[in-house]
């Protein structure tokens, strides 16, 4: 049976405070003694050496981890940050995570688990809108795991957008999620089941990800599609943009994404720590490569703050002359005028800075 490996945002240690130097400054429930910290780091090193996709790099990372020494009391989240900062230089999916204190109670410093937050917040759909000129806009900050709830949210969004003449997908804040949801979501925009990418694992085994049978209105598979990305676009968000770009289905606009292409596995360690270890890599059927370390490269390079306006303007320009409705023609002309002015103002502001 295929284990559901996920492409997801692994940096759950974001926002933690700096390492504290004195035990008195650390809450007792957050304290780790040097021997405990050393054991956790040793176990993390073992998990990387035994599971990380690239064996030579795994040995190098493990060696650096084992060389760490701890002479004083550590904070739980301070250790997470120190170690994650080290290993994420090699792979942005590598992380050492803790969400509880020494008593197993929720820690206020811990970030809410990614998929728990996705389920609580509309399965990652933040905004659905039809802009002037009949241009659809969908903002998604993550890909929820495949469930009836997540499918219903996506289906409802697509129903609202299915009469649009072009569609903008805003993934500029999309931190990733479930790789299987990529396949489901892509099925709204492709005419037939299509190979999106393949996971290649350390063992040499491979698992292909294909879109499903087409979903939703047929019009969605033909309309111009624009995807917004930026430095916060990560993992599964990048995977969708990369696939659609290289399949020729979408125009990608914005700034290069974060650069995480390797699917992960979560491994339990001592003292309620979790190791996030990349156990494979992603291979595109078109490029035979991926975006690891480099990010997805947009076809139209523009600052994230201007990307929505740029995509909106491009959509309207592509649709110019395609309607006999004088009211829609006027509406689109006015929207183009306003967008041209906005982009010129943003360009002037950027240049002056």
N, C-alpha and C positions, 0 to 999 in steps of 0.2 A: 504494500500500500504506500502510495506517495505521501510523505510527510509534508504538511503545508509550510514550506519555508516562505518567510515574508521579507519583502523589501520594505523597510520601515525606518522611521526616524529613531536613531538609537541614542541620541544625546539627551537622555532623560536627566542628566546631571546638570543641565543648563541652569544658570542662575544661582548656583551654590556660592557661599561666601569663600573668601580666601582661607588657606590653611592657617590654623591657629597655632601659635608657638607654645602656649602654656596650657597644661591640663586644666588649670583653674578657669580658663576662658571657655572651656568646652563643657557643655552639659553632660552630666554623667551618663545619660542614656545614649549619648552620641560618641562616647569615648571608645577608642581601640588602643590596646596596649601594643608595643612594638612587635611582639611575637605573633599577635593576632593579625596585625597588618601584613606581616611577612608571609604568614600562611595563606592569606587571601590572595596576595599577589603571586605567590608560588602556584597556587591552584589556577589562577588566571593564565599564567605562563604555560602551564601544562595543557589547559584547554585550547589555547592558541596553537601550540606545537602539535597537538594531536588532531586538530580539526580545521585550522585555517587553510584556505584554498591553495595558497602558494607556499610550498614547503620550505623553500630557502628563506623567504621573508619571515615565515613563522618562526624559524630558528633564531633569526636575528632579533625579532621582537621579544621572544621568550628570554633571550640572553640579556636584553636591556632591562626587562622586568626583574629578572633574578638578581641583577646587580644593584637594585634599589635597596637602601638600608634605612632603617627607622630607629632613631635613638630616643624619641620621646612619644608622648601620647598623641594619637591622631584623632581627628574627627571623622566620622563615617563618610560624610559627603566630601570632606576635604580629600580623603583617600581616593574616592571616586573621581574627583576632578583631576587630581595629580596624575593618576594612572591613565585616565581617558585622554588627557591632553597629550600624553606620551604616545599611546598606541594609535590615536586618530591621525597622527602625522603619516602613518603608513596606509590607513584605510579608514575612511570616515564612518564606516559601520561598526568599527571596533569600539567597545565601551565596557566599562565596569560600572554597574548600576546597583544602587540600593534605594529602597523606598521606605524602610522601616528603621526604628531605633533598636537598641540592644534588647528591648523587651518585646520586639515584634510588633510594636505599635506604629501606626502611620507617622511618618516624619513630615513636619511642616515644610522642610526644605526640599522634599522630593516632588518631582513633577508627576502629575496624574498620568497613569499608564495610557499610552497612545490610543489603543483601541477602546478603552473605557471612555476616554474623552470623545472619540469619534461617535460612539453609540449615543452618548449623552447630547451631542451637538449635531443632530440632524445628519449623521453619517458623512460628515465632511462637506456638505453643501451649505455654503454661507449666503449666497445671493443668486437669485434667478430674476432676470429682467429682460424685457423687450425694449430696446432703445429706439429712439426716433429713426425712421427710415426702415423699420422692421428688421433690425439687427439684433439677434439674440445674444445674451450675455449670461454665462454661468461661472460663478466663482466657487472653487472647491479647494479646501485647505488640506485634504487628505483622502485616502482611499480606505473606506471601512472594509472589514472582512465581509465576505459574501454571506448574506442572510436575507430573509424575507423583508426585514425592515430596510436594509440598505438598498435592495432591489426596488422596493416601493418608492423610496425617496428619489432614486435615479429616474425611475419610470415617470413619476409625477413631474419632475423637472423637465424631462424630455417632452412630455405632453404639452407643457406650457410653451416650449420653444420650437415645436415641430412645424409651425407655420412661418418661422423666420426665414429670411432670404439669405442670411449668412449668420455664422455663429462664432462668438469669441469665447474660448475656454480660458479662464484666468487661473493658472497654476502658479502664479508668482509667489504664493505663500504655501504651496502644497508640499508638505514635509514627508509624504510617502504613505505607506500602508500595505495593504494586501495585494500581492501580485496577481491573485486570481480575479480581483475586482477590475484590474486593468483589462483582462480579457473580456469580462462582461461589458464594461463601459465602451470598449472599442467596437463592440458589436452593433452599436447604434450608428456608426459612421462608415462601416465597411460593407461592401456588397455581398461578400461571401466569407465563410470561415477562412481566416488568414493567419499565417505564422507571424507572430509579433517579435518573439525572441525565444531563445533557448537558455535554460540554466545548465551550466556545465559544472559538475561537482568534482571534488578532489579525487574521488574514487574513479573518475572517468565516465561515470554515468551521466546521462543527459535527460532533461525534461523540457519538452516544447510547450510554449504558451501560445495558444491560438485564440482568436476571437471566435465567438459562438455563431450560430445562425443569426442573420440580421434581426435586429430588434427595432421596435418603434416605427415611425412613419418613414416611408421610402424617401421622402424629400431630404431627410437628414443625411442620407448617404451621398447626396449630390451637391449640397450647398457648400460655398466656400467656408473653410474652417481655419481659424486662427488660434494659436495657443500662446499664451503669455507665460514667460519663465523669468527667473532671476536668481540671485545668489541664495535665496531661501528655498528654492525648488530642489527637492531631494528625492533620491531613491525611486519609489514607484511613480512619483510625479514626473521624474526625469524619464523613466522607462516609457511612459505613455507618450510624452513629447518626442522622444527619440524615435520610437517606432512610427508614429504618424508622420514625422518629418521625412524619414527615409523611405517610407512607403509612398511618398508623394501625395499624401492625403491632406496635409495641413501645412500652413506657413507658421513657423515659430518666430516669435517676436520678443525682444527684451534684452536681457543680459545673460551671460553664461551661467548655468546652474551650478549647484554645489559640487557635484561629481562623485556620487555614490552608486555603483552599479552591482554590488555584490550581495546576494541574498544571505540572510543571517539565520543563525540558530541561537536560542537562548539556553545557557547551561547554568544550573544552580551550583553555587559555591558555598563555602562555610560562612557562618554569621549572616545569613540572609542576604548575600550578594548574588548578583546575576551577571554572568559573562555574556556579552553580545559578540559572537564570533562569525565572521563571514565564511561560510562553508562552500561557496561556489562563486561563479562569475556569470555574467550575462553576455550572450553572443547574439548579435543582430544577423538575421538571414541576408540582409542587404549589404552591410559593411563588413561583416565577419569580425566586428570589434564592438566596443561599447564606450561609455562616457566616464569610466572610472578615472578619478583624478583630474580630468580636464573639464568635466561638465558637458552638458548639451550645448552646442553652439547655435545660437539663433541665426536665422537667415536674414533677419532685419535687426541690426544692433541699435538699441536705443535704451536710455535709462528706464528702469522699471516704472518710475513715476509717470513716464510718458507713453508706456507701452500700450495701455488700453486705448488712449486717444489715437495712437498711430494705427492700431489694428482696426479701430472703428472707421477711421478715415479711409484706410485701404479697402475695407469691405464696401463702403459706399462708392468709392471710385470704381471698383470692379463691377458693381451693379449699375453703373451709370448707363442710361439709355435702354435699360432692359424692362421698363414698365411703360404702359400707355396711360397710366393713371396720373393725371396732372397734379393731383393733390399729393400723391406720394413723391412725384418728381420734385415738387416744391419743397416738401419736407426734407428730402435728402439733400437738396441744394443748400438749404439753410443749415442743416447739420454739418455739411462739409465746410461751409463758410466759418462756422463757429469753431470747428476742430482745427482748421488751418490757422486761425488766429490764436487758439490756445497753444498749439505746438510751437508757433513762432515765439510766443511769449516765454514758454518754457525753455526754448533754445537760447533766447537772449539771456535769461536768468542764469542758465548753466554756463554760458560763455563768460558772463561777467564774474562768475565765481572762480 
